[in-house]
Amino acid sequence: MSISEEKDTSLNELEKKSFYSFVTLYLVSSFLFVLLSGYWYYSSQKNSLDSTTFYKLNHIADKLSGLIINAQMKGITLHLPYEKGYEYSLIPANEAIYMRAGYYEKNGYKILVSDAPQEHLNIKYVMVKTDEYFYRLAQLKKQVLIMMGISFMLIVMISIILAKLFMKPVHQRMEQIESFIQDVSHELNTPVTALKMSVSRAIKKAVYDKKILMNISISTKQLESIYKSLTYLNFKLKQQEAEDINLKNIVLQTVDYYSELTNAKQINIKTELQDATVNIVPSKAELLFSNLLSNAIKYSMPQTNITITLDKDFFSIEDEGVGIEEEKLDSIFKMYKRQSNIAGGFGVGLSIVKQICDKNGIKITVSSKIGVGTRFVLLFNQ
């Protein structure tokens, strides 16, 4: 994809399924939590309201009973106060045959029957009732439902935001993987097509000339290079033991391995090599220098030079290629990041180089200039 192309930010079917599954699971669990929380709050407030109503009714009954007892003992006229929202009745002893003291709920009223008058003034019970409890209970239900509704709406909005935040890195990773697959397909297509054409020409000619064999060899090595990089990314592979090896031999083998490709592009390899012993897995060292050299060849123009230097302290490889923009230097070692769209590749070579260096205590630096070239330096024993 070129820089000028607009990136597709829409979710694919798998991402949509994951998105909706996450939102649904989050909302269902949150709804159950809100429901249980609302029920718990409503129950606790209902019990509190019931207790408050009981104590209020009991207080009024005790107050009225006190006035009744006081009126009889002092022989004064009984005057009962008015309590807003509450109704009361005085039950004479002859009318209280089927009545019993207690706290009741009947016909939309909370009722308290008290025997505190103790038949003073011939009054056996004081009955106090109110419908305030059910009015306030209805208000409580309304408040709880509104509160639950608002809470759930907030949770819905939060779930969508969280799902988008959750899916953002997944979407980016999916884009990288899709781009990686496309690049791998493209990279594999080139040598496979070359192999098919070369083999086809060789069969038709019935003579295997040098050019055909070179094309077959180059294409085969390109496939092998891709295979080695993909194999390294398979983290389940059994780890090999590191050993002390002379990097000079590895570098010479790598240069020889890519000689046909450099000859085909008319690239001159200049080497200045000394012995350098490093403790590393041999296959990792081969992959390290293979990726660096193939990367240099890939981004070099025909009829240019690649300079390789090695001594006991460092290794450097410098090309005269397209170069890398300064602002991209910090990201070239990230997985699936390519230096340039000019050449092919699938953006894992330098990431593998960085991983191998980090695991073996090798410091890697890079400097580059557009149109001039790029230089990678490996510092050993850092």
N, C-alpha and C positions, 0 to 999 in steps of 0.2 A: 504494500500500500504506500503510495506517495504521500508526502507531507500535506499536499494540497487537497487530498481526498478527504471527504467528511467521514468520520468514523461512525459506524452503525452502533448506536447505544441501545437498541431494542433487545429484549431478552429472547433467547431461543426457546424451543418447547421444553427442553429439560430444565432450563433456568426458571421458566414460568411455573413448571410443576413444583420445583423446589420452593419458589417464592410463595405460591399459594398454600403449599403444605405447611410451611413455616408459619404463615399468617393464621391459617386455620387452627393449627395446634396451639399457637400462642393465644388466640382469641378464645378458643374453647376452654383452655386451662384458666385464662383470666376471667372468663364469664363465671366459671364455677367458683373461683376465688371471690369475685364480687358478690355472687349469690350467697355464698356461705357467710361472707363478712356482713352483708346486708341483713341476713337472717339472724346472725349473732347479735348485731347491733339492735335490731328491732326487738328481739326477745329480751335483751338486757334492759332496754328502755321501757318495754311493756311491763316487765316485772317491777322496775323502779316506779313507774306510774301507778301500778296497782298497789304497791306498798304505800306510796304517798297518799293515794285515795283512801286506803284503809285507815291510816293514821289520822287523816283529816276528819273522816266520818267518826272515828272513835273519839277524837278530841271534842267534836261538837256534841256527841252523845254524853260524854262525861261532863261537859259544861252544862247541858240541859239538866242532867241528873242532879248536879250540884245545886242548881237553882230550885229544883223541885224539893230536895231535902231541906234546903235552907228556908223555903217558904213554909213548909210544915212546922219546922222546929221554931220559927219565929212568929208563926201565925200571921204571915203577911200574904198579900195577893201575889199570885204567881204571874210574872211578866217574862215572856220568852222573846229573846232577840231574833232579828231576821238575819239569816245567813244567805247571801247572794249565791245562787247556783245550787242551793241545797234545800231540800224539803224534809220536814220531820213530822212525826205523829207520836202522840202519847197514847199508849195502849193500857186501858184499865184492866184490873185483874180479872174481872168477869168476862172480858172479851179476848183473853189471851190463852184460851184453852188449847188451841192448836198451834200456838206460836212458840218458837224457841229462839233463844239468843244465838247470834252467829252473823257471819259475813256472807252475803249472797249476791248473785247476779241474776236479774229477772227483768224481762220486757224492756231492755235497753237502759236499765238502771243498775247502779251498784248500791246495795242496801246493807246497812248495819243495824242489827237489832241488839240493843243492850239492856241488861237487867239491872244496871247500876242504880235505878231509883229505889229498888228494894221495897216496892209497894207503898212508898210515901205518897200521900195524897191519893191513895188507892191506884197509883200508876205502877204497873208491873214492868212494862217495857218502854223504852224510847226507841223509835225507829227513824233512822236518818237515811235519806237516799239522794243520789245525784246522777245526772246523765253527763256530767262534765268529763268523766273518765272516757266514755266512748267517743265524745267529740275530739278530745285530745289524742285518743288512740287513732282516729281516722286521720288527723293532722300528721301524726307520727308516720303512719303508713305512706302518706303522700310525700312527706319529706324524704323518707328512706328510698322510695321508688325514684324520685327525682335525683337524689344523690347517687343512686346506683346507675341511673341512666347517664348522668354526666360523667361519672367515673368510667363507665364502659366506653363512652364516646372518646374520652381521652385515651383510653387503652387502645382503641381502634387506631387512632391517629399515631400513637406511639409505636404500635405494632407495625404499621406501614413504614414509618421512619426507620425502625430497627431492621425490618426486613430489607429495605433498600440499602441500608448500611451494611447488612450482612451479605447481601447479594453483590455489592459493588466489587469487593476483591474476587469473589467467585466469578463474576462476569468478566473481570479483567483477566483472570487466569484462563477462563474458557476462551477468550479472544486470543490469548497468547498460544494456547494449545492448538486452536484452530489454525492460527497463522503458522505455527510450528509444523503442523501436519501438511499444510499447503506447501511450505518451503521444502520439507523433506521429500514430498512427492515430486516437486520440481527438480530438486537436486538429484533424486534417483532417476528421474526421467531422462536427464541429459546423458549420463554414462550408459544407461540401458539402451537408449536410442542409438548411441554411437557404437555400442557393441553389436547390436542387431545389424546396423548398416555395414560395419566392417566385416562381420561374419558373412553377410549376404554377398558382399563384393568378393570376398575370398573364395566362397563356393563357386561363384560365377567364373572367376578367373582360373580357378583350379591351381593357382600359384599363390603362395603366401609371401607377398613382398613385404619389405621392411616397414613401409608406411602403415599398411594394414595391421601388422603385428604391433606396431607402436601405439596405434589408436586403441587396439584391444587392451594392451597393457595399461595405458593411461586410464581408460574407462574402468578397468578392473581395480586399479589402485584407488580411484575416486570412490568406488563402491566400498572398498575395504576401509577407507578412511571414515566414511559415513557410518559404517557398521561399528567400528571401534568407538566412535563418539557415542553412538546410541547404546552400545554395550556398557560404557562407563556410567551412563545415566541410569542403568538398572542397578539400584542400590542394594538389591537382594543378593548380588553376586558375592561369593566368598572372598574375603580380603586376603591378599597375598602378603608374604613377609617382606619387609624392606631389607636391603642389603647394600653394602658398599660397592658402588659401580663407578667406572670411569666414564664420565659423560662425553668425553671426546669420541669414544667409539659409537655411542648412541647418535651423536650429531652427524658423524660421517655416514652412518647407515641411513639416517633420515635424508641427508643431502643426496645420496646415491638413489634412494627410493624415489625421490621426486625429480630425478635428472631428466627423465623423458618429458615430463610436463614443463620443466624449465626450458628444455631445448625447443619444445614445440612453441613456446612463447618468446623464444630467443632472449631469455633472461640469464644473465651471467651471475653465478654464485661466487662471491669472494669470501674466502675463509682464512681466519687466523686462529688456530686452535692449539691449546696447550692441555695437558692432563689436568683433570679436575675430578676429584673423588667426592661423591655425595651419597649419603645413605637414603635410598629411595627404592620403591618397588620398580623393577626394570620395565614392566609394561606401562607403568605410569610415566616414567621418564620418556619412553618412546612416544606416548600419546602427547606429552607436554611439548616436545620439540616438533613433533609431526603437526600439531595444530598451529604452532607459531609459524613454521615454515610454509605450510599450505595457506595460511592466512596471508602471509606476505606475498606469496605467488598470486593468490587470488586478486589482491588489490594493487598489484604492480602492472604497469603498462609494458607492452612488448619492447624489447631491446633496451631494458634498464638493468640496474644492478641490485643485488641483495647482498649485504655485507654481514657476515656472521663472525663474531669474536667470542672466544672462550678462554678463560684462565681459571685458576683455582678459586678465585673470589667471585667472579661474575660471568654471565653469558649475555650477549646482546645480539639482536637481529634488527637490521635497518634496511628498509626498502625505499625505493624511489617512486612510490605509488601515489594514489589519489589523496592520501592524508585523511585526517579525522578532524572535524570541527572541534574547537577548544571546549565548547559547552557540552560536547558529547563524551569527552574523555572520562568523566566520572561514572558514566553509565555503561561503558562498553563491556564490562565484565559481568553485567547482569544477564541472567538467563533470557534467551530469546531476543536479545538486543543485537542488532547488526550495525557495523560501523557505517555502512553506506548501502544505498540501493543500487549502486552501480554494478556490483558483482553479486553472485548468488550466495547461498549459505542459509542456514536456519538458526543462527544466533546462539549456538551453544559452545562453539569452539573456545572462545576466550573465557567463557564462564568456567569451562572445564579446566583451562589453564590456571585460572585464579584459584579454583578449588584444590588442585594438585599442589600449587605453591603454598597455600595456607596450611595444608595438612603436613607439609614437609619443611616448614620453617623457612621458606624461600620468599624474599620480598620482591615484588614485581612493580616496576614503574613503566610509564609510557609517556612519550613526548611525540608530538606530531605537528605538521604544518600542511595546510591545504595546498595541493599541487606540488609539494616538495617530497613528502614521504612520512613514514612513521618508524619510530625506534622503540623496541621493547627491551628492557634490561631486567635480568634476574640476578639478585644478589644472594649468594649462598652464605650459610652460617650467620644469619642475622638474628 
